[in-house]
Amino acid sequence: MAKSNAFSQNLLKLLFQNITFPNIGDATGLVKSTTDGVVYVSLYTTNPTVTDDGIEASYTGYARVSIPRNSANIQIGTIDPITVKNINDITFPASTSTSADIIGAGLSFTLTGRADFFGTFVTPISILNGTIPKIPALQFKIIEY
């Protein structure tokens, strides 16, 4: 069974922009969090799947990057399919010694643990000493069907 674009937009706005999803349960709907909070973007040397956690990057200096859950940082599209995109570049800490090939990224609502959303890069990122991995603005996309 399909869902409407309006439903998809409202759900994604609740998750990624901390905007109340109206009219679920009662007129107040699913109420947004008291504070925006953040989502975390992670890098992977082997991507997660629906049944596998994948292998998160572990180069020296690596850390997940947080993005505030609001409309100034995360864009929600308006046409089918609805997309979620990063408004600004996502810049990770520089590698300080090790090397790796990063093949994809994930997004989660916690600083550690399994990615809730994940995907593969078209072109892997080669990490060498001094490399600063970056996902350019509007290039990290979650597609909602």
N, C-alpha and C positions, 0 to 999 in steps of 0.2 A: 504494500500500500504506500502510495506517495504522500508527501506532505507539501503544504503550500510554501511559497517563497517567504511569505510574511512570518510563518511559524519558524522556518529556518533562521531568518534574520533575527527574530526575537530571542531564540535560543542562543545563537552565537553572540548577540549583544550582551546577554546575561553572563555567558562564560568569559568573553574576552574584553568587554568594555564596562562590565559591572553596571549594567542598565537593567532595571526591573522588567521582567517578562509579564505583561499585563494579562489579567483575566484568567489566570490559572488558579482554580480553587475558588477564588472570589475576586472582587474588583481590584484588590491590592496586588493580586498575582503572586508570582515567585519574586520575592523582594530581594533587591541587590544587597551585597555585603555592606557593612558599616563603612569599611575602607576599601579602596580599590584593590589593594594587594597586587601581586605580580604573577606572571607566568614565566617559566624557565625554558630556555632554548638550549639544547644539548647537541653535541656532535658525535658521530658514530663511525667506527672503522668497519663494523658489520651491522647492517640495519636491523632494527626490531621488525618483527612480523606480528600477526595477531596471536601467534603461539610461542614466540621467542623474544626474549628481552634485548637481543643484539648485544654488541660490545661497544660501550661508550668510550670515547676518546680518553686517553690517559697520558698524553704527552706532558712533559714537565712544564708546569705553568697553567695547564688547562683548568677551567672552571666553567660551569654553566653560567649563562648570561640571563639576567632578569629583565623583563619588560613590564612596565606598569599596565594594569588592565584598565585602559581608558581609550577614548576615541582620539586622543592626541597621539597615541603610539600604535594603535591597532585599527586597521580599516576593515569594515564589513561591507562587502559588495551589495548591490541591489538587484542584480539580474541572475537568472538561472544559468549555470550553477552559481550559488552564493559562494563567495570566496572571502577568506580572512587573510590579510597581508600585513606585513610589518611596514610602518610608515617611515621609519628611520633605519639606517644601517644597523646590523647586529654585529658588533665587533667583539671577538673573543680575546682572551689574554694570549700574549705571544708565547711561542714555544721557546724554552730556554736551553734545550739540549737534545731532545729526542726527535725522531722522525716517525711519520705515520701517513697513511693515505686515508683521508676522511671521505667517506662515500655518501653520507647523508646526515640528516638532522632530525631532531625530535622536539616535541613541546610537551611540557607537563605542568601540573599545578603544584608540584612539590620540588624542593631542591635536590632530592635524591630519589632513586627508584625508577620504575618503568616509565617510559614516555607514553603519554596518552594519545598523541598524534605523531606520525613519523613518515618520512619519505626519503627517496634517493635523489642525490644531485645528478644533473645531466653530465656535468664534468666534475670528477673528484677533486678535492683540494689536497695538494701535496704539502705536508707539514715538515719543514726543516728547521734547524736552529734559527731563531729570529723571525719565523713566519708569524704573521698576525692574521688568523682566519677572519674573514668578514663575509656576511651575507648582505648584499646590497639591498637598499630600500625597495620594497614592493616585490622582492624575489622569494621570500619565504611565504609559501601559499598553502592554505588549507582549503580544500574544495569540499563543499557540502552539497550532496545530491539529494 
